[in-house]
Amino acid sequence: MIFSLTHTYLQIATVIWLFVWNQTLVSGFSASHTSDIATSRSYDAPPQTNTAAAIKTKWLIVGGGIHGVHISARLLGSGVVSSIEDICIIDGHDELLQSWKRRTRGTGMEYLRSSAGYHLDLNENSLRSFDQKTTTATASEDNSNINIKKRGKNLRGVHKDKQRRSSLFSNDYERPRLDFFNNHCDEVKVQVSMVDSCEMVDYHAKQIVLALGNAEPSIPAWVDESDLQQNGLVTHLLEDNNIDHNTVVGQSDDDSCNNIKIAIIGGGITAAHKALQLARKSSSNRQDDTESKSPAIHLISRHPLREQQFDTHQDWMMDQAASKRSKDGGGYGLPKKQVLYQKCDCLKERRQIIAEERIPGTLTPAVYRGDHGLKYAIQKGEIGWHQAYVVEKERVPNRNGKEDDQMILKLSCGESIQVDRVLLATGFDKILPGGKMIQNLINDNSELNVSDFCGYPIVSEHLRWSDRVFVAGALAELELGPSARNIAGARLAAERIVQAFVRA
Ligand SMILES: Cc1cc2nc3c(=O)[nH]c(=O)nc-3n(C[C@H](O)[C@H](O)[C@H](O)COP(=O)(O)OP(=O)(O)OC[C@H]3O[C@@H](n4cnc5c(N)ncnc54)[C@H](O)[C@@H]3O)c2cc1C
């Protein structure tokens, strides 16, 4: 018994050693955490030769984003993991969900694209009832004076309450407001316990979940390293490592960004959110400035602006619990698309289905045609829209003669525009996430199978990549289908991983 346990730990230690060796130098981890889910910070750092401290944990979750956090919450909530002491999340950031929060804030989005049923808590209605909880709290504060208030005033309170509730969710598809969604995330029994030790730690885990998120932000070939380094002349909106929140364009109250020309590259919702945010700011600043007629914000996209409610159809998002509820209520249960996908044995075909069903570079109707939508901002000349790609760029001095401070973008449509800043909204690289760490794991562990066609992990129904390694997010795409990367995908992944233990 002792031997087999030791053997298990040794096997896993090999895997974790690879994390440490290739990418993740894990900081010290306190054994006396007080938080619900503990997290340690990991760094990209060269391997150290000194002896590392060894920590045993039953569950190691690599990645403290939307997926890692929800899976941890579900493992605990379902009883598969009985104590918070048995689960540990490691991440390269200082806090859980930092990447999500920075990226979404950086885009300037107000509402999520997905609807209220997709969040980090276990109960599907948790976000909706969180709304009730917060609004009821406000209502009861109002009601504390109920006896001395006149009837009219109370009615006004109810009206205000209704207004407030309606602003927490969009009118279409009940999409939550970003700040409200994030408050709910913070409530999902997740608190951070960081230990700022630079000591190297080997984790010995019985089970590992790889929840690494997407690959790196995609940088167009015409952008040089020096463009990215030079005073933020070119910045990727989804690059979260060096985002300083006070200087994110459009977020700053210091108006140094206000009288400048900005080009946004991309034709999806990220580009649209940012363009609208900047255009709002720019037009409010230019009320007195009648001289300048050309827009300060330019949107450059290779394709026409395309409308689509979700990047993946909701048919791909139904989990098995919802399917059961549907059946119990006389419905069809799991949508046909999902059933056929599960039956398909050919990984190449699965990849093709994902490519067809997951459409990047689209806008919700609300962002395009809703109140103050992109379409109208373009018509009013607040945003300059160019259907083109950048053919060439040239760095030039700015108005004050400061060298290399502006960029001329020559576009495929024949136009040239001179701008002070370029913001890339070009999504993520379409390659296997996890970089060298995952590549080395695959090379060194013959049991970690990948598709010959796309190189993504081949996993079991329960998302097992090997006996003790599970995957989530993009890494689980071939099993979960086109919604694997979304919040819905986190819920699908958590359900499958939990089932591996509940059924056994
Ligand atoms: C701007 C934006 C808006 C979006 N809006 C929606 C929406 O409305 N609805 C929806 O369903 N989806 C949305 N998505 C898509 C998706 O839900 C998010 O991208 C989500 O953050 C994915 O969660 P994740 O945990 O897979 O990745 P992330 O949130 O990126 O988390 C991954 C974590 O893993 C860590 N990590 C990676 N490698 C290592 C390593 N080797 N060692 C340690 N840690 C590591 C990273 O530091 C990171 O913290 C949006 C995405 C973006 C970018």
The ligand as a Tripos MOL2 file, in Angstrom:
@<TRIPOS>MOLECULE
LIG
   53    58     1     0     0
SMALL
NO_CHARGES

@<TRIPOS>ATOM
      1 C1        -11.8100   39.8930  -23.9950 C.3       1 LIG1
      2 C2        -12.4540   38.5400  -23.8530 C.ar      1 LIG1
      3 C3        -13.8170   38.4530  -23.6150 C.ar      1 LIG1
      4 C4        -14.4210   37.2000  -23.5000 C.ar      1 LIG1
      5 N1        -15.7560   37.1380  -23.2570 N.ar      1 LIG1
      6 C5        -16.3550   35.9290  -23.1140 C.ar      1 LIG1
      7 C6        -17.7400   35.8430  -22.8190 C.ar      1 LIG1
      8 O1        -18.4530   36.8250  -22.7100 O.2       1 LIG1
      9 N2        -18.2680   34.5920  -22.6530 N.ar      1 LIG1
     10 C7        -17.5250   33.4510  -22.7770 C.ar      1 LIG1
     11 O2        -18.0550   32.3530  -22.6260 O.2       1 LIG1
     12 N3        -16.2160   33.5170  -23.0790 N.ar      1 LIG1
     13 C8        -15.6080   34.7210  -23.2410 C.ar      1 LIG1
     14 N4        -14.2600   34.7790  -23.5340 N.ar      1 LIG1
     15 C9        -13.5280   33.5170  -23.7860 C.3       1 LIG1
     16 C10       -13.1070   32.7420  -22.5160 C.3       1 LIG1
     17 O3        -14.1670   32.4990  -21.6700 O.3       1 LIG1
     18 C11       -12.0210   33.4640  -21.7530 C.3       1 LIG1
     19 O4        -10.9030   33.6000  -22.6000 O.3       1 LIG1
     20 C12       -11.5830   32.7370  -20.4800 C.3       1 LIG1
     21 O5        -10.7240   33.5830  -19.7740 O.3       1 LIG1
     22 C13       -10.8820   31.4170  -20.7270 C.3       1 LIG1
     23 O6        -10.5340   30.8790  -19.4850 O.3       1 LIG1
     24 P1         -9.2250   29.9890  -19.2770 P.3       1 LIG1
     25 O7         -9.1670   29.6240  -17.8450 O.co2     1 LIG1
     26 O8         -9.2080   28.9390  -20.2990 O.co2     1 LIG1
     27 O9         -8.0380   30.9670  -19.6770 O.3       1 LIG1
     28 P2         -7.4140   32.2010  -18.8880 P.3       1 LIG1
     29 O10        -8.4690   33.0220  -18.2760 O.co2     1 LIG1
     30 O11        -6.4750   32.8390  -19.8430 O.co2     1 LIG1
     31 O12        -6.5770   31.5110  -17.7220 O.3       1 LIG1
     32 C14        -5.4910   30.6530  -17.9650 C.3       1 LIG1
     33 C15        -4.5270   30.8230  -16.8210 C.3       1 LIG1
     34 O13        -3.5230   29.8230  -16.9170 O.3       1 LIG1
     35 C16        -2.2970   30.3790  -16.5340 C.3       1 LIG1
     36 N5         -1.2110   29.5760  -17.1110 N.ar      1 LIG1
     37 C17        -0.9840   29.2980  -18.3980 C.ar      1 LIG1
     38 N6          0.1150   28.5250  -18.5150 N.ar      1 LIG1
     39 C18         0.5860   28.3050  -17.2640 C.ar      1 LIG1
     40 C19         1.6770   27.5880  -16.7260 C.ar      1 LIG1
     41 N7          2.5330   26.9370  -17.4970 N.pl3     1 LIG1
     42 N8          1.8670   27.5770  -15.3960 N.ar      1 LIG1
     43 C20         0.9980   28.2350  -14.5950 C.ar      1 LIG1
     44 N9         -0.0580   28.9210  -15.0370 N.ar      1 LIG1
     45 C21        -0.2630   28.9670  -16.3610 C.ar      1 LIG1
     46 C22        -2.3550   31.7930  -17.0580 C.3       1 LIG1
     47 O14        -1.4640   32.6190  -16.3520 O.3       1 LIG1
     48 C23        -3.8160   32.1610  -16.8360 C.3       1 LIG1
     49 O15        -4.0140   32.7990  -15.6120 O.3       1 LIG1
     50 C24       -13.6350   36.0110  -23.6410 C.ar      1 LIG1
     51 C25       -12.2750   36.1210  -23.8760 C.ar      1 LIG1
     52 C26       -11.6830   37.3670  -23.9670 C.ar      1 LIG1
     53 C27       -10.1980   37.4370  -24.2220 C.3       1 LIG1
@<TRIPOS>BOND
     1     1     2 1
     2     2     3 ar
     3     2    52 ar
     4     3     4 ar
     5     4     5 ar
     6     4    50 ar
     7     5     6 ar
     8     6     7 ar
     9     6    13 1
    10     7     8 2
    11     7     9 ar
    12     9    10 ar
    13    10    11 2
    14    10    12 ar
    15    12    13 ar
    16    13    14 ar
    17    14    15 1
    18    14    50 ar
    19    15    16 1
    20    16    17 1
    21    16    18 1
    22    18    19 1
    23    18    20 1
    24    20    21 1
    25    20    22 1
    26    22    23 1
    27    23    24 1
    28    24    25 2
    29    24    26 1
    30    24    27 1
    31    27    28 1
    32    28    29 2
    33    28    30 1
    34    28    31 1
    35    31    32 1
    36    32    33 1
    37    33    34 1
    38    33    48 1
    39    34    35 1
    40    35    36 1
    41    35    46 1
    42    36    37 ar
    43    36    45 ar
    44    37    38 ar
    45    38    39 ar
    46    39    40 ar
    47    39    45 ar
    48    40    41 1
    49    40    42 ar
    50    42    43 ar
    51    43    44 ar
    52    44    45 ar
    53    46    47 1
    54    46    48 1
    55    48    49 1
    56    50    51 ar
    57    51    52 ar
    58    52    53 1
@<TRIPOS>SUBSTRUCTURE
     1 LIG1         1 GROUP 0 **** ****
